[in-house]
Amino acid sequence: MSITRVAFVDDDADLRAANAQTLELAGLTPLPLASAAEALEHIDASFAGVVVSDIRMAKMDGMQLFRRLKAVDPDLPVILITGHGDIAMAVEAIREGAYDFIPKPFAPETLLASLHRALEKRRLVLENRRLREAAAETSAEDAVMLGETPAMQRLRRTLHQVADADIDVLVVGETGAGKEVVASLLHRWGRRAPRPFVALNCGALPETVIESELFGHEAGAFTGAQKRRVGRIEHSSGGTLFLDEIESMPLSLQVKLLRVLETRKVTPLGTNEVRALDLRVVAASKVDLGEASRAGAFREDLFYRLNVVTIRIPPLRERKDDIPLLFAHFLARAAGRFRRDAPDMTAAMERHLLQHDWPGNVRELAHYAERVALGLEMGGHDAAEHDTAAAPDEAPDGTLPERMERYEAGLIRQALESHGGDVRATLQALGIPRKTFYDKLTRHGIDRARYVRQE
């Protein structure tokens, strides 16, 4: 999401027109307004843009407008245009939370530079709000299904189409992609929902135990079998049997499972009694079972029996546009569990979410959100670096020279971060000589190497 709207408030018609033209030429969308009262009619908490206002205006001045807008939305960036005699007033506005002030006369580039930073800040604020609202409406179990990418829309449609069908399903996905969640949704969205959802991880049990777990046994069937036990297959009758990591099932058991799937009957250990089943199996694998069967690691006949419907869960790297929404859900959940306020997503955090490949998929993303909620991750920089790289408008109170020093340091850090620590690109963005740049790095204690992106 990008925003380009700029409400320009000035009671001088010529200045409004001139600045509107400047904004249009820069690719921004001007909203010229002739008075503070008119601005208040057009701007509310959902305004997708920023406000620029002259301080000297009739009836309601820029300071009064700023305070009214702050009451509407404290996070709305307001930039004030000041005359020479208004500097003290502008500094007071900064103390109260105004985004920036620009003294007259000013070059168009000065206004545009401030506007681009303010628009990016506004974009992040609105994106955080949108993500939190969407995340709040999603249950923990359905989180894996969050997303509007075409791949996720197809996945949800497929699950709804298959949920009520009495067919076995093979779910394929990488580690941490959410295979058990998909299996659970197939169960909950279908007519079998009132009956048990029985899950078994085939890779978590030793071969000596898994047969008894699956098929059950009668008392005395083997040493230590003192009581009759109903197996997972029989217990799932009428509901859903979920077999995770089925590629790990021993070949000897694959033969027995194949017979159960073909006959829909089970014979527990220690008895000749055959029991009919109302069976629906959802099997999950993190490997290609077709390739495994060709390599002799998985029975080919069982693969074809399970492969009635195959559902593939796309890894996060194939649906990166969904990652911020997923992250917002996990962050809110983690913050609630740790009894902390969920931090806002920063530009650095957003970059990390979209640039990282997430080999651990949803599970890895959830763990990252937990570290962020605890303050252990800040998205590319640690907490201490984040504090020193705070944006200019977030600096604490101080004298005007102190504020200007912090402002300059913040601009340098932002330029370094935007260009991945590249000196030439940063110099072009800042418009200063190389020697001046390095002098300022030394004076402000900025370590350029911390902003160099790792390929």
C-alpha positions as CSV (number, residue, x, y, z in Angstrom):
1,M,0.0,0.0,0.0
2,S,1.3,3.4,-0.9
3,I,-0.3,6.8,-0.2
4,T,0.3,10.1,-2.0
5,R,-2.4,12.4,-0.8
6,V,-1.4,15.8,0.7
7,A,-3.9,18.2,2.2
8,F,-2.4,21.7,1.6
9,V,-4.1,24.3,3.8
10,D,-3.5,28.0,3.1
11,D,-5.8,31.0,2.7
12,D,-3.6,32.4,0.0
13,A,-5.1,31.2,-3.3
14,D,-1.9,31.8,-5.3
15,L,0.3,29.9,-2.9
16,R,-2.2,27.0,-2.8
17,A,-2.2,26.8,-6.6
18,A,1.6,27.0,-6.9
19,N,2.2,24.3,-4.2
20,A,-0.5,22.1,-5.7
21,Q,1.3,22.2,-9.0
22,T,4.6,21.3,-7.3
23,L,3.0,18.3,-5.6
24,E,1.4,17.1,-8.8
25,L,4.7,17.3,-10.7
26,A,6.3,15.2,-7.9
27,G,3.7,12.5,-8.4
28,L,1.7,13.4,-5.2
29,T,-2.1,14.0,-5.0
30,P,-2.8,17.5,-3.7
31,L,-6.0,18.4,-1.8
32,P,-5.9,22.3,-1.7
33,L,-8.0,23.7,1.2
34,A,-8.6,27.4,1.8
35,S,-9.1,27.3,5.5
36,A,-8.7,25.3,8.7
37,A,-12.5,24.8,8.9
38,E,-12.5,23.4,5.4
39,A,-9.7,21.0,6.3
40,L,-11.6,19.7,9.3
41,E,-14.5,18.9,7.0
42,H,-12.3,16.7,4.8
43,I,-10.0,15.0,7.3
44,D,-10.8,12.3,9.7
45,A,-8.9,9.4,11.4
46,S,-9.0,7.3,8.3
47,F,-7.4,10.1,6.1
48,A,-4.9,8.3,3.9
49,G,-2.4,11.2,3.6
50,V,-0.7,14.0,5.5
51,V,-1.4,17.6,6.2
52,V,0.6,20.7,5.3
53,S,-0.7,24.0,6.8
54,D,0.4,27.6,7.0
55,I,0.5,28.9,10.5
56,R,-0.7,32.4,9.7
57,M,-4.4,32.1,8.7
58,A,-7.5,34.0,9.5
59,K,-10.1,32.8,12.0
60,M,-8.3,29.5,12.9
61,D,-4.5,29.5,12.5
62,G,-2.3,26.5,11.8
63,M,-1.5,25.8,15.4
64,Q,-5.2,25.6,16.3
65,L,-5.8,23.4,13.3
66,F,-2.9,21.1,14.3
67,R,-4.4,20.7,17.8
68,R,-7.8,19.9,16.4
69,L,-6.3,17.3,14.0
70,K,-4.3,15.8,16.8
71,A,-7.5,15.2,18.7
72,V,-9.0,13.6,15.6
73,D,-6.0,11.3,15.1
74,P,-2.8,11.7,17.2
75,D,-0.8,9.7,14.5
76,L,-1.7,12.1,11.6
77,P,1.5,13.8,10.4
78,V,1.1,17.6,10.3
79,I,3.8,19.8,8.7
80,L,3.6,23.5,9.5
81,I,4.8,26.3,7.2
82,T,6.2,29.1,9.2
83,G,7.3,32.7,8.8
84,H,10.4,34.1,10.5
85,G,8.4,35.3,13.5
86,D,6.7,31.9,13.9
87,I,9.8,29.8,14.7
88,A,9.2,29.7,18.5
89,M,5.6,28.7,17.8
90,A,6.7,25.9,15.4
91,V,9.1,24.5,18.0
92,E,6.3,24.4,20.5
93,A,4.2,22.5,17.9
94,I,7.0,20.0,17.5
95,R,7.0,19.5,21.3
96,E,3.3,18.8,21.1
97,G,3.7,16.2,18.3
98,A,3.7,18.1,15.0
99,Y,5.7,16.2,12.4
100,D,7.8,19.0,11.0
101,F,8.1,22.7,10.4
102,I,9.4,24.4,7.3
103,P,10.5,28.1,7.4
104,K,9.6,30.5,4.6
105,P,11.0,30.9,2.0
106,F,11.6,27.2,1.2
107,A,12.8,25.3,-1.8
108,P,10.2,22.8,-3.2
109,E,12.8,20.0,-2.5
110,T,12.7,20.8,1.2
111,L,8.9,20.4,1.4
112,L,9.0,17.2,-0.8
113,A,11.7,15.6,1.3
114,S,9.7,16.1,4.5
115,L,6.5,15.0,2.8
116,H,7.9,11.7,1.5
117,R,9.0,10.8,5.1
118,A,5.7,11.8,6.5
119,L,3.8,9.8,3.9
120,E,5.8,6.7,4.6
121,K,5.1,7.2,8.3
122,R,1.4,7.6,7.6
123,R,1.4,4.5,5.4
124,L,2.9,2.4,8.2
125,V,0.4,3.7,10.8
126,L,-2.6,2.9,8.5
127,E,-1.1,-0.5,7.6
128,N,-0.6,-1.4,11.3
129,R,-4.2,-0.4,12.0
130,R,-5.5,-2.5,9.0
131,L,-3.4,-5.5,10.0
132,R,-4.5,-5.4,13.6
133,E,-8.2,-5.2,12.7
134,A,-7.9,-8.1,10.3
135,A,-5.8,-10.1,12.8
136,A,-8.3,-9.5,15.6
137,E,-11.1,-11.1,13.5
138,T,-9.1,-14.3,13.0
139,S,-9.1,-17.3,15.3
140,A,-5.8,-18.9,16.3
141,E,-6.7,-22.1,14.3
142,D,-7.6,-20.2,11.1
143,A,-4.4,-18.0,11.1
144,V,-2.7,-20.2,8.5
145,M,-5.5,-19.4,6.1
146,L,-5.0,-15.6,6.4
147,G,-4.2,-13.9,3.1
148,E,-5.6,-12.6,-0.1
149,T,-2.9,-13.8,-2.6
150,P,-4.3,-16.0,-5.4
151,A,-2.7,-19.1,-4.0
152,M,-4.5,-18.7,-0.7
153,Q,-7.8,-17.9,-2.3
154,R,-7.5,-21.1,-4.3
155,L,-6.5,-23.1,-1.2
156,R,-9.6,-21.9,0.7
157,R,-11.9,-22.7,-2.2
158,T,-10.4,-26.2,-2.5
159,L,-10.9,-26.8,1.3
160,H,-14.5,-25.8,1.2
161,Q,-15.1,-28.0,-1.9
162,V,-13.5,-31.0,-0.4
163,A,-14.5,-30.7,3.3
164,D,-17.9,-32.4,2.9
165,A,-16.7,-35.1,0.5
166,D,-16.0,-38.6,1.9
167,I,-12.7,-39.0,0.1
168,D,-9.2,-39.4,1.5
169,V,-6.9,-36.3,1.1
170,L,-3.2,-35.9,0.8
171,V,-1.8,-32.6,2.2
172,V,1.6,-31.6,1.0
173,G,3.7,-28.8,2.4
174,E,7.0,-27.8,3.7
175,T,8.0,-27.9,7.4
176,G,6.0,-25.4,9.4
177,A,3.5,-24.6,6.6
178,G,0.4,-25.6,8.6
179,K,-0.5,-29.0,7.4
180,E,-2.3,-30.0,10.6
181,V,-4.3,-26.8,10.6
182,V,-5.4,-27.6,7.0
183,A,-6.4,-31.1,8.1
184,S,-8.3,-29.6,11.1
185,L,-10.2,-27.2,8.8
186,L,-11.2,-30.0,6.5
187,H,-12.7,-31.7,9.5
188,R,-14.4,-28.6,11.1
189,W,-15.8,-27.3,7.8
190,G,-17.5,-30.7,6.9
191,R,-20.3,-32.8,8.2
192,R,-17.8,-34.9,10.3
193,A,-17.2,-31.9,12.6
194,P,-19.2,-33.3,15.6
195,R,-17.1,-36.5,15.6
196,P,-13.5,-36.8,16.7
197,F,-10.5,-35.4,14.9
198,V,-7.8,-37.9,15.7
199,A,-4.2,-36.9,14.9
200,L,-1.1,-39.2,14.9
201,N,2.5,-38.1,13.9
202,C,3.9,-41.2,12.2
203,G,7.5,-39.9,12.7
204,A,7.1,-39.4,16.5
205,L,6.5,-43.0,17.6
206,P,8.8,-46.0,17.5
207,E,7.9,-48.8,15.2
208,T,7.1,-51.1,18.2
209,V,4.4,-48.7,19.3
210,I,2.9,-47.3,16.2
211,E,1.0,-50.5,15.1
212,S,-0.7,-50.7,18.5
213,E,-1.5,-46.9,18.3
214,L,-3.1,-47.3,14.9
215,F,-4.9,-50.6,15.1
216,G,-5.5,-51.0,18.8
217,H,-5.1,-54.3,20.7
218,E,-6.9,-56.7,23.0
219,A,-5.7,-57.5,26.5
220,G,-2.9,-60.0,26.4
221,A,-2.2,-59.4,22.7
222,F,1.5,-58.9,23.6
223,T,3.7,-58.5,26.7
224,G,2.5,-55.6,28.7
225,A,-0.9,-55.3,27.0
226,Q,-2.9,-55.6,30.2
227,K,-6.0,-53.8,29.0
228,R,-7.9,-53.5,25.7
229,R,-7.0,-50.4,23.8
230,V,-9.0,-48.8,21.0
231,G,-6.7,-47.8,18.2
232,R,-6.6,-44.4,16.6
233,I,-8.1,-45.7,13.3
234,E,-11.2,-47.1,15.1
235,H,-11.5,-44.1,17.4
236,S,-11.7,-41.8,14.4
237,S,-14.7,-43.7,12.9
238,G,-17.3,-41.1,11.9
239,G,-14.7,-38.3,12.2
240,T,-11.3,-37.7,10.6
241,L,-8.0,-39.5,11.0
242,F,-5.0,-37.3,10.4
243,L,-1.7,-39.0,9.7
244,D,1.1,-36.5,9.8
245,E,4.6,-37.3,8.3
246,I,3.2,-40.3,6.7
247,E,6.4,-40.7,4.7
248,S,7.9,-41.9,8.1
249,M,5.5,-44.8,8.4
250,P,7.4,-48.2,8.3
251,L,6.8,-50.1,5.1
252,S,5.4,-53.1,7.0
253,L,2.7,-50.9,8.4
254,Q,2.0,-49.3,5.1
255,V,0.7,-52.6,3.8
256,K,-1.7,-52.9,6.7
257,L,-2.9,-49.3,6.3
258,L,-3.5,-49.9,2.6
259,R,-5.8,-52.8,3.4
260,V,-7.7,-50.7,5.9
261,L,-8.2,-47.9,3.4
262,E,-9.4,-50.4,0.7
263,T,-11.8,-52.3,3.0
264,R,-12.8,-49.6,5.5
265,K,-12.4,-52.3,8.2
266,V,-9.8,-52.8,11.0
267,T,-8.7,-55.9,12.9
268,P,-7.0,-55.0,16.3
269,L,-4.0,-56.9,17.5
270,G,-4.8,-60.1,19.4
271,T,-8.2,-60.7,17.8
272,N,-9.7,-62.0,14.6
273,E,-12.7,-59.7,14.9
274,V,-13.1,-57.4,11.9
275,R,-14.7,-54.0,12.7
276,A,-16.3,-51.8,10.0
277,L,-15.4,-48.2,9.9
278,D,-16.8,-44.9,8.7
279,L,-13.4,-43.7,7.8
280,R,-11.9,-40.5,6.4
281,V,-8.2,-40.1,6.2
282,V,-6.2,-37.0,5.7
283,A,-2.5,-37.7,5.3
284,A,0.3,-35.1,5.3
285,S,3.8,-35.2,4.0
286,K,6.6,-32.7,3.7
287,V,8.2,-34.7,0.8
288,D,6.9,-35.7,-2.7
289,L,5.4,-39.1,-2.1
290,G,5.5,-39.8,-5.8
291,E,9.3,-39.5,-5.8
292,A,9.5,-41.4,-2.6
293,S,7.5,-44.3,-4.0
294,R,9.7,-44.4,-7.2
295,A,12.8,-44.5,-4.9
296,G,11.3,-47.4,-3.0
297,A,10.9,-45.4,0.3
298,F,7.1,-45.4,0.1
299,R,4.7,-48.0,-1.2
300,E,3.4,-47.0,-4.7
301,D,0.0,-48.6,-4.2
302,L,-0.5,-46.7,-0.9
303,F,0.5,-43.4,-2.6
304,Y,-2.1,-43.9,-5.3
305,R,-4.7,-44.8,-2.7
306,L,-4.1,-41.7,-0.7
307,N,-3.6,-39.4,-3.8
308,V,-7.4,-39.1,-4.5
309,V,-7.2,-35.3,-3.8
310,T,-3.9,-33.6,-3.2
311,I,-3.8,-30.2,-1.5
312,R,-0.6,-28.3,-1.7
313,I,0.1,-25.5,0.9
314,P,2.2,-22.8,-0.6
315,P,5.3,-21.8,1.4
316,L,5.5,-18.2,2.7
317,R,8.1,-17.2,0.1
318,E,5.4,-17.9,-2.6
319,R,2.8,-15.6,-0.9
320,K,4.9,-12.8,0.5
321,D,2.1,-10.3,0.3
322,D,0.3,-12.3,3.0
323,I,3.2,-12.2,5.5
324,P,2.5,-8.8,7.2
325,L,-1.1,-9.9,8.0
326,L,0.0,-13.3,9.3
327,F,2.7,-11.5,11.4
328,A,0.2,-9.0,12.8
329,H,-1.9,-11.9,14.0
330,F,1.0,-13.8,15.6
331,L,2.3,-10.5,17.2
332,A,-1.0,-9.7,18.7
333,R,-1.4,-13.2,20.1
334,A,2.1,-13.2,21.5
335,A,1.7,-9.8,23.1
336,G,-1.5,-10.9,24.7
337,R,0.2,-14.0,26.1
338,F,3.2,-12.0,27.4
339,R,0.9,-9.3,28.7
340,R,2.6,-6.6,26.7
341,D,1.5,-4.0,24.2
342,A,2.1,-5.1,20.6
343,P,4.7,-2.9,19.0
344,D,3.9,-1.1,15.7
345,M,5.5,-2.6,12.6
346,T,8.5,-0.4,11.6
347,A,9.8,0.1,8.0
348,A,12.9,-2.1,9.0
349,M,10.6,-4.8,10.3
350,E,8.4,-4.7,7.2
351,R,11.6,-5.0,5.0
352,H,12.7,-8.1,7.0
353,L,9.3,-9.7,6.7
354,L,9.3,-9.3,2.9
355,Q,12.9,-10.0,2.2
356,H,13.5,-13.1,4.3
357,D,12.7,-16.5,2.7
358,W,11.1,-18.0,5.8
359,P,12.3,-21.6,5.4
360,G,10.5,-22.5,8.6
361,N,7.3,-21.0,7.1
362,V,4.4,-20.1,9.4
363,R,6.1,-21.7,12.5
364,E,9.2,-19.6,12.0
365,L,7.1,-16.5,11.5
366,A,5.2,-17.1,14.7
367,H,8.4,-17.5,16.7
368,Y,9.8,-14.3,15.1
369,A,6.6,-12.5,16.3
370,E,7.2,-13.8,19.8
371,R,10.7,-12.4,19.9
372,V,9.4,-9.0,18.6
373,A,6.7,-9.0,21.3
374,L,9.4,-9.5,23.9
375,G,11.6,-6.7,22.4
376,L,14.3,-9.1,21.3
377,E,13.9,-8.4,17.6
378,M,13.5,-5.0,15.9
379,G,13.6,-6.1,12.2
380,G,17.3,-6.0,11.1
381,H,18.6,-4.0,14.1
382,D,18.6,-4.7,17.8
383,A,16.7,-2.6,20.3
384,A,19.6,-0.3,21.1
385,E,20.2,0.5,17.4
386,H,16.5,1.1,17.0
387,D,16.6,3.7,19.7
388,T,19.5,5.5,18.3
389,A,18.1,5.5,14.8
390,A,14.7,6.9,15.9
391,A,13.0,9.2,13.4
392,P,13.5,12.9,13.8
393,D,9.9,13.5,14.9
394,E,10.3,10.9,17.7
395,A,13.2,12.7,19.5
396,P,12.7,13.9,23.1
397,D,12.4,17.5,24.1
398,G,15.5,19.8,24.1
399,T,16.8,23.1,22.9
400,L,16.4,24.0,19.2
401,P,20.1,23.3,18.4
402,E,19.9,19.9,20.2
403,R,16.7,19.1,18.2
404,M,18.4,20.1,15.0
405,E,21.4,17.9,15.7
406,R,19.1,14.9,16.4
407,Y,17.1,15.8,13.3
408,E,20.2,15.8,11.1
409,A,21.4,12.5,12.6
410,G,18.0,10.9,12.0
411,L,18.0,12.0,8.3
412,I,21.5,10.5,7.8
413,R,20.4,7.2,9.4
414,Q,17.2,7.1,7.3
415,A,19.2,7.7,4.2
416,L,21.7,5.0,5.1
417,E,18.9,2.5,5.9
418,S,17.0,3.3,2.7
419,H,20.2,2.7,0.6
420,G,21.5,-0.3,2.5
421,G,24.6,1.6,3.7
422,D,25.7,2.4,0.1
423,V,27.9,5.5,0.4
424,R,27.4,6.8,-3.1
425,A,23.6,6.5,-3.1
426,T,23.4,8.0,0.4
427,L,25.6,11.0,-0.7
428,Q,23.3,11.6,-3.7
429,A,20.2,11.4,-1.5
430,L,21.6,13.8,1.1
431,G,23.3,16.1,-1.4
432,I,26.5,16.6,0.7
433,P,30.2,16.1,-0.1
434,R,31.9,12.8,1.0
435,K,34.2,14.5,3.6
436,T,31.2,16.3,5.2
437,F,29.3,13.0,5.2
438,Y,32.1,11.2,7.1
439,D,32.6,14.2,9.5
440,K,28.9,13.9,10.4
441,L,29.1,10.2,10.9
442,T,31.9,10.8,13.4
443,R,30.1,13.6,15.1
444,H,26.8,11.7,15.5
445,G,28.5,8.4,16.3
446,I,26.9,6.6,13.4
447,D,28.3,3.2,12.3
448,R,27.7,2.9,8.6
449,A,28.5,-0.8,8.6
450,R,25.4,-1.6,10.6
451,Y,23.2,-0.5,7.7
452,V,24.9,-2.6,5.0
453,R,22.5,-5.2,3.8
454,Q,23.7,-8.8,3.7
455,E,23.0,-10.6,0.4
